[in-house]
């Protein structure tokens, strides 16, 4: 399973660690994903959603 939000599709982003001497090494910036019990198509499912989707109300949490 890919490290990706199941609501908006946000995934990992490639970037650089930059040292004081300006040497660059590869790093990954990953979204803050949470496992949430949500209502999808009228049924309760466990989904992996980023905190932005949870905060803005794109995910309706199951009771």
GUKE-94021 format. One record per residue: residue number from 0; x, y, z of N, C-alpha, C in turn; residue in three letters. Coordinates in nm, 3 decimals, padded with zeros to 5 digits, always signed. Atoms other than C-alpha are relative to their C-alpha. Layout:
BEGIN
<site><pos>NUM</pos><n_u>X</n_u><n_v>Y</n_v><n_w>Z</n_w><ca_u>X</ca_u><ca_v>Y</ca_v><ca_w>Z</ca_w><c_u>X</c_u><c_v>Y</c_v><c_w>Z</c_w><code>ALA</code></site>
...
***
This chain:
BEGIN
<site><pos>0</pos><n_u>+00.084</n_u><n_v>-00.118</n_v><n_w>+00.000</n_w><ca_u>+00.000</ca_u><ca_v>+00.000</ca_v><ca_w>+00.000</ca_w><c_u>+00.088</c_u><c_v>+00.124</c_v><c_w>+00.000</c_w><code>UNK</code></site>
<site><pos>1</pos><n_u>-00.080</n_u><n_v>-00.121</n_v><n_w>+00.012</n_w><ca_u>+00.142</ca_u><ca_v>+00.336</ca_v><ca_w>-00.105</ca_w><c_u>-00.027</c_u><c_v>+00.095</c_v><c_w>+00.115</c_w><code>UNK</code></site>
<site><pos>2</pos><n_u>+00.014</n_u><n_v>-00.098</n_v><n_w>-00.106</n_w><ca_u>+00.200</ca_u><ca_v>+00.613</ca_v><ca_w>+00.147</ca_w><c_u>-00.072</c_u><c_v>+00.120</c_v><c_w>-00.059</c_w><code>UNK</code></site>
<site><pos>3</pos><n_u>+00.081</n_u><n_v>-00.098</n_v><n_w>+00.071</n_w><ca_u>-00.087</ca_u><ca_v>+00.823</ca_v><ca_w>+00.013</ca_w><c_u>-00.134</c_u><c_v>+00.018</c_v><c_w>+00.070</c_w><code>UNK</code></site>
<site><pos>4</pos><n_u>+00.131</n_u><n_v>-00.028</n_v><n_w>-00.059</n_w><ca_u>-00.404</ca_u><ca_v>+00.991</ca_v><ca_w>+00.145</ca_w><c_u>-00.107</c_u><c_v>-00.059</c_v><c_w>-00.091</c_w><code>UNK</code></site>
<site><pos>5</pos><n_u>+00.102</n_u><n_v>+00.064</n_v><n_w>+00.082</n_w><ca_u>-00.708</ca_u><ca_v>+00.794</ca_v><ca_w>+00.030</ca_w><c_u>-00.111</c_u><c_v>+00.098</c_v><c_w>-00.038</c_w><code>UNK</code></site>
<site><pos>6</pos><n_u>+00.101</n_u><n_v>-00.099</n_v><n_w>+00.033</n_w><ca_u>-00.921</ca_u><ca_v>+01.113</ca_v><ca_w>+00.013</ca_w><c_u>+00.048</c_u><c_v>+00.094</c_v><c_w>-00.110</c_w><code>UNK</code></site>
<site><pos>7</pos><n_u>-00.047</n_u><n_v>-00.100</n_v><n_w>+00.096</n_w><ca_u>-00.714</ca_u><ca_v>+01.375</ca_v><ca_w>-00.170</ca_w><c_u>+00.115</c_u><c_v>-00.051</c_v><c_w>-00.088</c_w><code>UNK</code></site>
<site><pos>8</pos><n_u>-00.108</n_u><n_v>+00.055</n_v><n_w>+00.081</n_w><ca_u>-00.428</ca_u><ca_v>+01.158</ca_v><ca_w>-00.301</ca_w><c_u>+00.137</c_u><c_v>+00.060</c_v><c_w>+00.029</c_w><code>UNK</code></site>
<site><pos>9</pos><n_u>-00.128</n_u><n_v>-00.061</n_v><n_w>-00.036</n_w><ca_u>-00.152</ca_u><ca_v>+01.358</ca_v><ca_w>-00.129</ca_w><c_u>+00.099</c_u><c_v>-00.110</c_v><c_w>+00.037</c_w><code>UNK</code></site>
<site><pos>10</pos><n_u>-00.099</n_u><n_v>+00.102</n_v><n_w>-00.025</n_w><ca_u>+00.170</ca_u><ca_v>+01.154</ca_v><ca_w>-00.120</ca_w><c_u>+00.134</c_u><c_v>+00.059</c_v><c_w>+00.040</c_w><code>UNK</code></site>
<site><pos>11</pos><n_u>-00.133</n_u><n_v>-00.042</n_v><n_w>-00.040</n_w><ca_u>+00.539</ca_u><ca_v>+01.170</ca_v><ca_w>-00.037</ca_w><c_u>+00.062</c_u><c_v>+00.092</c_v><c_w>-00.106</c_w><code>UNK</code></site>
<site><pos>12</pos><n_u>-00.062</n_u><n_v>-00.099</n_v><n_w>+00.086</n_w><ca_u>+00.747</ca_u><ca_v>+01.452</ca_v><ca_w>-00.183</ca_w><c_u>+00.151</c_u><c_v>-00.007</c_v><c_w>+00.017</c_w><code>UNK</code></site>
<site><pos>13</pos><n_u>-00.146</n_u><n_v>+00.005</n_v><n_w>-00.007</n_w><ca_u>+01.119</ca_u><ca_v>+01.435</ca_v><ca_w>-00.269</ca_w><c_u>+00.057</c_u><c_v>+00.139</c_v><c_w>+00.021</c_w><code>UNK</code></site>
<site><pos>14</pos><n_u>-00.063</n_u><n_v>-00.128</n_v><n_w>-00.029</n_w><ca_u>+01.339</ca_u><ca_v>+01.713</ca_v><ca_w>-00.130</ca_w><c_u>+00.147</c_u><c_v>-00.024</c_v><c_w>+00.033</c_w><code>UNK</code></site>
<site><pos>15</pos><n_u>-00.140</n_u><n_v>+00.011</n_v><n_w>-00.037</n_w><ca_u>+01.695</ca_u><ca_v>+01.781</ca_v><ca_w>-00.016</ca_w><c_u>+00.022</c_u><c_v>+00.043</c_v><c_w>+00.144</c_w><code>UNK</code></site>
<site><pos>16</pos><n_u>-00.060</n_u><n_v>-00.051</n_v><n_w>-00.123</n_w><ca_u>+01.866</ca_u><ca_v>+01.802</ca_v><ca_w>+00.320</ca_w><c_u>+00.117</c_u><c_v>+00.085</c_v><c_w>-00.046</c_w><code>UNK</code></site>
<site><pos>17</pos><n_u>-00.108</n_u><n_v>-00.089</n_v><n_w>+00.042</n_w><ca_u>+02.100</ca_u><ca_v>+02.098</ca_v><ca_w>+00.279</ca_w><c_u>+00.086</c_u><c_v>+00.033</c_v><c_w>+00.122</c_w><code>UNK</code></site>
<site><pos>18</pos><n_u>-00.091</n_u><n_v>-00.024</n_v><n_w>-00.111</n_w><ca_u>+02.405</ca_u><ca_v>+02.121</ca_v><ca_w>+00.504</ca_w><c_u>+00.050</c_u><c_v>+00.145</c_v><c_w>-00.003</c_w><code>UNK</code></site>
<site><pos>19</pos><n_u>-00.056</n_u><n_v>-00.135</n_v><n_w>-00.007</n_w><ca_u>+02.585</ca_u><ca_v>+02.438</ca_v><ca_w>+00.610</ca_w><c_u>+00.094</c_u><c_v>+00.027</c_v><c_w>-00.117</c_w><code>UNK</code></site>
<site><pos>20</pos><n_u>-00.091</n_u><n_v>-00.016</n_v><n_w>+00.113</n_w><ca_u>+02.840</ca_u><ca_v>+02.377</ca_v><ca_w>+00.333</ca_w><c_u>-00.072</c_u><c_v>-00.018</c_v><c_w>-00.134</c_w><code>UNK</code></site>
<site><pos>21</pos><n_u>+00.087</n_u><n_v>+00.007</n_v><n_w>+00.118</n_w><ca_u>+02.549</ca_u><ca_v>+02.349</ca_v><ca_w>+00.086</ca_w><c_u>+00.009</c_u><c_v>-00.133</c_v><c_w>-00.074</c_w><code>UNK</code></site>
<site><pos>22</pos><n_u>+00.006</n_u><n_v>+00.133</n_v><n_w>+00.060</n_w><ca_u>+02.592</ca_u><ca_v>+01.975</ca_v><ca_w>+00.022</ca_w><c_u>-00.142</c_u><c_v>-00.051</c_v><c_w>+00.016</c_w><code>UNK</code></site>
<site><pos>23</pos><n_u>+00.139</n_u><n_v>+00.043</n_v><n_w>-00.001</n_w><ca_u>+02.260</ca_u><ca_v>+01.814</ca_v><ca_w>-00.066</ca_w><c_u>-00.010</c_u><c_v>-00.152</c_v><c_w>+00.001</c_w><code>UNK</code></site>
<site><pos>24</pos><n_u>+00.029</n_u><n_v>+00.143</n_v><n_w>+00.000</n_w><ca_u>+02.133</ca_u><ca_v>+01.468</ca_v><ca_w>+00.021</ca_w><c_u>-00.152</c_u><c_v>-00.016</c_v><c_w>-00.005</c_w><code>UNK</code></site>
<site><pos>25</pos><n_u>+00.142</n_u><n_v>+00.021</n_v><n_w>+00.025</n_w><ca_u>+01.794</ca_u><ca_v>+01.322</ca_v><ca_w>-00.067</ca_w><c_u>-00.075</c_u><c_v>-00.031</c_v><c_w>+00.128</c_w><code>UNK</code></site>
<site><pos>26</pos><n_u>+00.089</n_u><n_v>+00.034</n_v><n_w>-00.110</n_w><ca_u>+01.510</ca_u><ca_v>+01.314</ca_v><ca_w>+00.185</ca_w><c_u>-00.144</c_u><c_v>-00.002</c_v><c_w>-00.051</c_w><code>UNK</code></site>
<site><pos>27</pos><n_u>+00.141</n_u><n_v>+00.006</n_v><n_w>+00.037</n_w><ca_u>+01.136</ca_u><ca_v>+01.248</ca_v><ca_w>+00.176</ca_w><c_u>-00.083</c_u><c_v>+00.080</c_v><c_w>+00.099</c_w><code>UNK</code></site>
<site><pos>28</pos><n_u>+00.096</n_u><n_v>-00.072</n_v><n_w>-00.084</n_w><ca_u>+00.869</ca_u><ca_v>+01.483</ca_v><ca_w>+00.308</ca_w><c_u>-00.131</c_u><c_v>-00.076</c_v><c_w>-00.013</c_w><code>UNK</code></site>
<site><pos>29</pos><n_u>+00.120</n_u><n_v>+00.083</n_v><n_w>+00.004</n_w><ca_u>+00.570</ca_u><ca_v>+01.268</ca_v><ca_w>+00.402</ca_w><c_u>-00.118</c_u><c_v>+00.071</c_v><c_w>+00.064</c_w><code>UNK</code></site>
<site><pos>30</pos><n_u>+00.118</n_u><n_v>-00.061</n_v><n_w>-00.061</n_w><ca_u>+00.214</ca_u><ca_v>+01.382</ca_v><ca_w>+00.473</ca_w><c_u>-00.033</c_u><c_v>-00.068</c_v><c_w>+00.132</c_w><code>UNK</code></site>
<site><pos>31</pos><n_u>+00.038</n_u><n_v>+00.053</n_v><n_w>-00.130</n_w><ca_u>+00.076</ca_u><ca_v>+01.333</ca_v><ca_w>+00.824</ca_w><c_u>-00.128</c_u><c_v>-00.082</c_v><c_w>-00.018</c_w><code>UNK</code></site>
<site><pos>32</pos><n_u>+00.114</n_u><n_v>+00.088</n_v><n_w>+00.024</n_w><ca_u>-00.151</ca_u><ca_v>+01.033</ca_v><ca_w>+00.761</ca_w><c_u>-00.046</c_u><c_v>-00.065</c_v><c_w>+00.130</c_w><code>UNK</code></site>
<site><pos>33</pos><n_u>+00.060</n_u><n_v>+00.061</n_v><n_w>-00.118</n_w><ca_u>-00.388</ca_u><ca_v>+00.897</ca_v><ca_w>+01.025</ca_w><c_u>-00.097</c_u><c_v>-00.108</c_v><c_w>-00.047</c_w><code>UNK</code></site>
<site><pos>34</pos><n_u>+00.100</n_u><n_v>+00.103</n_v><n_w>+00.027</n_w><ca_u>-00.588</ca_u><ca_v>+00.575</ca_v><ca_w>+01.026</ca_w><c_u>-00.129</c_u><c_v>+00.042</c_v><c_w>+00.069</c_w><code>UNK</code></site>
<site><pos>35</pos><n_u>+00.126</n_u><n_v>-00.052</n_v><n_w>-00.050</n_w><ca_u>-00.950</ca_u><ca_v>+00.684</ca_v><ca_w>+01.068</ca_w><c_u>-00.114</c_u><c_v>-00.092</c_v><c_w>-00.043</c_w><code>UNK</code></site>
<site><pos>36</pos><n_u>+00.123</n_u><n_v>+00.070</n_v><n_w>+00.037</n_w><ca_u>-01.280</ca_u><ca_v>+00.498</ca_v><ca_w>+01.081</ca_w><c_u>-00.095</c_u><c_v>+00.103</c_v><c_w>-00.056</c_w><code>UNK</code></site>
<site><pos>37</pos><n_u>+00.080</n_u><n_v>-00.101</n_v><n_w>+00.067</n_w><ca_u>-01.487</ca_u><ca_v>+00.692</ca_v><ca_w>+00.829</ca_w><c_u>-00.116</c_u><c_v>-00.064</c_v><c_w>-00.074</c_w><code>UNK</code></site>
<site><pos>38</pos><n_u>+00.115</n_u><n_v>+00.047</n_v><n_w>+00.077</n_w><ca_u>-01.819</ca_u><ca_v>+00.662</ca_v><ca_w>+00.650</ca_w><c_u>+00.030</c_u><c_v>+00.024</c_v><c_w>-00.147</c_w><code>UNK</code></site>
<site><pos>39</pos><n_u>-00.026</n_u><n_v>-00.007</n_v><n_w>+00.143</n_w><ca_u>-01.756</ca_u><ca_v>+00.582</ca_v><ca_w>+00.282</ca_w><c_u>-00.112</c_u><c_v>-00.076</c_v><c_w>-00.071</c_w><code>UNK</code></site>
<site><pos>40</pos><n_u>+00.114</n_u><n_v>+00.058</n_v><n_w>+00.073</n_w><ca_u>-02.058</ca_u><ca_v>+00.519</ca_v><ca_w>+00.055</ca_w><c_u>-00.101</c_u><c_v>-00.065</c_v><c_w>+00.095</c_w><code>UNK</code></site>
<site><pos>41</pos><n_u>+00.099</n_u><n_v>+00.049</n_v><n_w>-00.095</n_w><ca_u>-02.282</ca_u><ca_v>+00.469</ca_v><ca_w>+00.359</ca_w><c_u>+00.047</c_u><c_v>-00.111</c_v><c_w>+00.090</c_w><code>UNK</code></site>
<site><pos>42</pos><n_u>-00.055</n_u><n_v>+00.107</n_v><n_w>-00.084</n_w><ca_u>-02.054</ca_u><ca_v>+00.207</ca_v><ca_w>+00.517</ca_w><c_u>+00.122</c_u><c_v>+00.049</c_v><c_w>+00.074</c_w><code>UNK</code></site>
<site><pos>43</pos><n_u>-00.118</n_u><n_v>-00.036</n_v><n_w>-00.079</n_w><ca_u>-01.790</ca_u><ca_v>+00.232</ca_v><ca_w>+00.787</ca_w><c_u>+00.121</c_u><c_v>-00.076</c_v><c_w>-00.052</c_w><code>UNK</code></site>
<site><pos>44</pos><n_u>-00.125</n_u><n_v>+00.060</n_v><n_w>+00.048</n_w><ca_u>-01.437</ca_u><ca_v>+00.172</ca_v><ca_w>+00.660</ca_w><c_u>+00.117</c_u><c_v>+00.066</c_v><c_w>+00.070</c_w><code>UNK</code></site>
<site><pos>45</pos><n_u>-00.124</n_u><n_v>-00.060</n_v><n_w>-00.048</n_w><ca_u>-01.086</ca_u><ca_v>+00.226</ca_v><ca_w>+00.787</ca_w><c_u>+00.071</c_u><c_v>+00.059</c_v><c_w>-00.121</c_w><code>UNK</code></site>
<site><pos>46</pos><n_u>-00.071</n_u><n_v>-00.067</n_v><n_w>+00.109</n_w><ca_u>-00.914</ca_u><ca_v>+00.481</ca_v><ca_w>+00.564</ca_w><c_u>+00.122</c_u><c_v>+00.070</c_v><c_w>+00.055</c_w><code>UNK</code></site>
<site><pos>47</pos><n_u>-00.118</n_u><n_v>-00.075</n_v><n_w>-00.036</n_w><ca_u>-00.578</ca_u><ca_v>+00.651</ca_v><ca_w>+00.567</ca_w><c_u>-00.018</c_u><c_v>+00.141</c_v><c_w>-00.055</c_w><code>UNK</code></site>
<site><pos>48</pos><n_u>+00.027</n_u><n_v>-00.136</n_v><n_w>+00.044</n_w><ca_u>-00.642</ca_u><ca_v>+01.025</ca_v><ca_w>+00.556</ca_w><c_u>+00.102</c_u><c_v>+00.096</c_v><c_w>+00.059</c_w><code>UNK</code></site>
<site><pos>49</pos><n_u>-00.091</n_u><n_v>-00.101</n_v><n_w>-00.052</n_w><ca_u>-00.413</ca_u><ca_v>+01.324</ca_v><ca_w>+00.590</ca_w><c_u>-00.076</c_u><c_v>+00.091</c_v><c_w>+00.095</c_w><code>UNK</code></site>
<site><pos>50</pos><n_u>+00.063</n_u><n_v>-00.084</n_v><n_w>-00.102</n_w><ca_u>-00.479</ca_u><ca_v>+01.565</ca_v><ca_w>+00.875</ca_w><c_u>-00.070</c_u><c_v>+00.120</c_v><c_w>-00.063</c_w><code>UNK</code></site>
<site><pos>51</pos><n_u>+00.067</n_u><n_v>-00.110</n_v><n_w>+00.068</n_w><ca_u>-00.573</ca_u><ca_v>+01.840</ca_v><ca_w>+00.629</ca_w><c_u>-00.142</c_u><c_v>-00.039</c_v><c_w>-00.039</c_w><code>UNK</code></site>
<site><pos>52</pos><n_u>+00.133</n_u><n_v>+00.048</n_v><n_w>+00.038</n_w><ca_u>-00.866</ca_u><ca_v>+01.631</ca_v><ca_w>+00.500</ca_w><c_u>-00.089</c_u><c_v>-00.020</c_v><c_w>+00.124</c_w><code>UNK</code></site>
<site><pos>53</pos><n_u>+00.076</n_u><n_v>+00.022</n_v><n_w>-00.124</n_w><ca_u>-00.973</ca_u><ca_v>+01.541</ca_v><ca_w>+00.856</ca_w><c_u>-00.044</c_u><c_v>+00.135</c_v><c_w>+00.056</c_w><code>UNK</code></site>
<site><pos>54</pos><n_u>+00.029</n_u><n_v>-00.131</n_v><n_w>-00.056</n_w><ca_u>-00.955</ca_u><ca_v>+01.905</ca_v><ca_w>+00.970</ca_w><c_u>-00.105</c_u><c_v>+00.077</c_v><c_w>-00.079</c_w><code>UNK</code></site>
<site><pos>55</pos><n_u>+00.091</n_u><n_v>-00.077</n_v><n_w>+00.082</n_w><ca_u>-01.146</ca_u><ca_v>+02.051</ca_v><ca_w>+00.675</ca_w><c_u>-00.137</c_u><c_v>-00.066</c_v><c_w>-00.016</c_w><code>UNK</code></site>
<site><pos>56</pos><n_u>+00.130</n_u><n_v>+00.065</n_v><n_w>+00.003</n_w><ca_u>-01.427</ca_u><ca_v>+01.798</ca_v><ca_w>+00.707</ca_w><c_u>-00.028</c_u><c_v>-00.082</c_v><c_w>-00.125</c_w><code>UNK</code></site>
<site><pos>57</pos><n_u>+00.018</n_u><n_v>+00.086</n_v><n_w>+00.116</n_w><ca_u>-01.370</ca_u><ca_v>+01.598</ca_v><ca_w>+00.389</ca_w><c_u>-00.025</c_u><c_v>-00.144</c_v><c_w>+00.042</c_w><code>UNK</code></site>
<site><pos>58</pos><n_u>+00.021</n_u><n_v>+00.134</n_v><n_w>-00.055</n_w><ca_u>-01.379</ca_u><ca_v>+01.286</ca_v><ca_w>+00.610</ca_w><c_u>-00.111</c_u><c_v>+00.009</c_v><c_w>+00.105</c_w><code>UNK</code></site>
<site><pos>59</pos><n_u>+00.104</n_u><n_v>+00.006</n_v><n_w>-00.103</n_w><ca_u>-01.698</ca_u><ca_v>+01.207</ca_v><ca_w>+00.802</ca_w><c_u>+00.032</c_u><c_v>-00.120</c_v><c_w>+00.088</c_w><code>UNK</code></site>
<site><pos>60</pos><n_u>-00.042</n_u><n_v>+00.106</n_v><n_w>-00.091</n_w><ca_u>-01.587</ca_u><ca_v>+01.009</ca_v><ca_w>+01.106</ca_w><c_u>-00.119</c_u><c_v>-00.086</c_v><c_w>+00.041</c_w><code>UNK</code></site>
<site><pos>61</pos><n_u>+00.104</n_u><n_v>+00.094</n_v><n_w>-00.048</n_w><ca_u>-01.784</ca_u><ca_v>+00.700</ca_v><ca_w>+01.210</ca_w><c_u>-00.003</c_u><c_v>+00.000</c_v><c_w>+00.151</c_w><code>UNK</code></site>
<site><pos>62</pos><n_u>+00.016</n_u><n_v>-00.003</n_v><n_w>-00.146</n_w><ca_u>-01.920</ca_u><ca_v>+00.679</ca_v><ca_w>+01.562</ca_w><c_u>+00.051</c_u><c_v>-00.127</c_v><c_w>+00.066</c_w><code>UNK</code></site>
***
